[in-house]
């Protein structure tokens, strides 16, 4: 786990995602799962990490996948 307040970088800055990858040992396959299209998904994609955008379900008990984003990252 990487805490942005301890690491010194916040999402969507690329460095916070790189810190997470480094801490995880640079795994071959990773995904960012989050509910914020800019901070979570665009930030991850800037580090070449595919994103899965989730939104709360109608019953509020479990997340629902909104879309899986694997296209080129947007410019930040």
HELIX and SHEET records of a PDB file:
HELIX    1   1 UNK A    4  UNK A    7  1                                   4    
HELIX    2   2 UNK A   14  UNK A   23  1                                  10    
HELIX    3   3 UNK A   37  UNK A   42  3                                   6    
HELIX    4   4 UNK A   43  UNK A   46  1                                   4    
SHEET    1   A 3 UNK A  31  UNK A  34  0                                        
SHEET    2   A 3 UNK A  50  UNK A  56  1                                        
SHEET    3   A 3 UNK A  63  UNK A  69 -1                                        
END                                                                             
